[in-house]
């Protein structure tokens, strides 16, 4: 078992987990989910699960330590009438150091397991510039699945305890389940402690409505992953691995199809995670909101991987932009550049931090750092140019809300996204640059027009099936964009219609899924990050 998308998970693991959850007393259901979550991770990762245990214990002890100092502060405040501000400041300073220590220990494990080799190569390259021939060979440690996700969740918990928006959890089992719950451990969503911790632990019974809603959402996720994403991989992989053998037209098509593949793969996994959570009465935050209907790249990232963007906003962007030094720079910039551009120029510091870390979070590679800087530049320039664009539109009587103008903005945004995903998928930055150059220097539609495109990996039937289901995915997104929740509408129908819809999706997966002879199973794409 390597993912949710295998028969043993659907036919064995999930039913057994649901049965065990249902037959034990309510007070034990949280422990049942914890056991199955660790079993899932052990099956997927093996012995590296010890790193999750360590992260959980670090997070637990750090939270309790901050809680101890907060309780001592409250006791002192109750006994004195003067000097309360000094007591509060002393507690805040102490807990700041405690929080930083816990965060550094968690991030230290993530760095050692995911990034040590990359930065060792960077260090060796820098030394070679000065004529020093030194090669660093760090130990090869195997990281557990989901470490990038549960580390961010642990950090958010510690920061929230420090900010006193949540109380430190004294129940080790509940905190452990919050970090390890098997629906989100593979690819998220990156949920906050206040959003899911109590829901996972309180053990409410599985009910009929949640069961149907959850299974329907899971079926939709399987359709996206197995019918669309895994099928498109047959074409995308050969092009990106041997791009020098194809022309620029094929590379451009591969960039578009990879973007769709990534969306169907990742959002499909989110559908499964949210559906599983629904079955066990856990409400996960949505991670996608029709991103391909965005008007700007900034809006795109407010709709794509929403929980990651929200995490960076709350725990990186705001702390940096509201820090004392940045506030002083903002005041100076306002005086020099005015109220419109001054804050925008200074906010670029926080924006840079967000996108540098965003790129690094996605992987230890130059292409990921470039990906982060690419979006930093686009979003920063968008904020800089937008006031000018608005004034020009007003001056020349252009209606920015008209359908043609909005369509132009959406197409422009999609082009930026396709370019970004080309670099994101490239094997390294030099390959990405070479592919981008080849689109313009060797562009041709000959391979498409003469039918040789069917020799790359997908035959005509694959293209037809993929095209039909891509159209269905985007039709569903279009309906959601216009406030028509199709799943909710189906759930409101009678039992015959509801179960007919579910069976139709399942049968589509069984008949048209890209598995079996001629197809290579593809692990969930975001599980590698």
PyMOL commands that set and color helices and strands:
alter all, ss='L'
color gray80, all
select helices_A, chain A and resi 7-23+26-79+84-114+116-129+147-163+172-180+182-185+193-201+208-241+243-245+248-279+291-293+297-303+306-321+324-362+366-395+403-425+429-441+446-449+452-455+460-481+486-491+495-512+525-528
alter helices_A, ss='H'
color red, helices_A
deselect
rebuild
show_as cartoon
